Amino acid sequence: MPAPSSRAVPPRPLLTPEAVASPCIDVCRMDGEFCAGCWRTIAEIACWGNAGDAEKRLILAAVAQRRARLDPDAGLAGNCAD
């Protein structure tokens, strides 16, 4: 019977290259229905940790639509032509 390997299995990285990163920017404050930092709802924030990448991408798409609708000037920050 072979001896058990003494090499430990290296831990898996928390994020793989194809993993979807959290949109959290550490401004965790609810401003009405949405987080003032990442624009997610409480439900979206709560399910993020257990969501698969496909669901996370759907959340990010909803966030992008929401932000474009409610904060249309957000993409223009710092682009003043004075």
Steps between C-alpha positions, in 0.01 A plus 500: 500500500652838403572754771261795515631810331647754735433784255213721600251600238536874440189703577287605205504872429186683605472659156581324178568704188144441383338565839275803532633751754271673744401856408534602866713815544474512881235771506250273669202724568149450378365809328134417460468176309866473387850500650660842453827333398422206276137570401383150601183429692507328838381179330780519242761563769367215715507240221835607348716261703304191394423612145668338204686708244201509263274639773768751601521621141122548496526705820778712350291558186206611716733730696631656175146562371390639835797730528461627142133575568538658844846660473551578130792736567702234688693404187598863442676560833830671442431575134416868525595704196529836677 
